[in-house]
Amino acid sequence: MNKSLLHTPEGVRDVYGEEYARKLFVEKKLHDTIHLYGYQDIQTPTFEFFDVYSKEIGTTPSSQLYKFFDKEGNTLALRPDFTPSCARCAAKYFMDETAPLRFTYSGSTFTNTSNLQGKLKEVTQMGAELMLEPSVEADAEMISLVVEALKNCGLTDLQITVGEVEYFKGICAQAGLNEEVELKLRDFISAKNYFGAQELLEEQKVRKDYAQVLLGLSKGRRIWKVRKCRWIMNVPCRRLNAWRHFMRCSKNTEQKNMSPLISGC
């Protein structure tokens, strides 16, 4: 075999031996914990129609999708994330359902990021989706699930990032950012690109107090700090309330010492 073909492309790698055994062990621990919360397994296609991952549904920019065409001329894309596929399944098979839906998934996801970012382009993603239940208690359930699953894997020093897109949108609206700039800023924040976000906000001449809060989201900002900044927006931060609900309900003192972060996306 040609020696050049012995190497994998940039962004993908082989996992084998002891490392693979450890990976399988962690996956099983996570999977078992998620099942204890009543989540059922779901398997979705590795690729979908491109529109499934549109900006209204997905969280990955179009430029970072692996896109290709089938023989019928349809534009398809490798999944960068499981959530849009789970949402499509729910809309197709559970349209008349009124009870909460609980799904769990595991598999490879693909993002065509720049080689300079040093990120893998294929990663294993495992997660859970709780649908048709918009309550604060549902958010608290998800936080509790994450904490318990990670602790069952042996982690003791935890830091939880709580995403709240309405918080982000509320600040952008107050700062007077249009939709195009908001989407660019969201991409920077999702990628934790502090300097890209800073440059964009400077170009837009965003007021200093708004800019400080938005830049804090690109790093992840502790809830107690964010609370000081909530006066600048009119949108309630529901997942902050979910965290408080979780802390009130938690009987584990170790969990009460954890320090959550809030993210805009």
ABEGO torsion letter per residue (X at the ends): XBAAAABBBBGBBBBBEAAAAAAAAAAAAAAAAAAAAGBBBBBBBABBBAAAABAAABABBAAABBBBBBAAGBBBBBBABAAAAAAAAAAAAAAABABBBBBBBBEBBBBBBBAAAGBBABBBBBBBBBBGBABAAAAAAAAAAAAAAAAAAGBABBBBBBBBAAAAAAAAAAAGBBAAAAAAAAAAAAAGBAAAAAAAAAAAGBBAAAAAAAAAAAAEBBAAAAAAAAAABABBBAAAAAAAAAAAABABAAAAABBBBBBAX
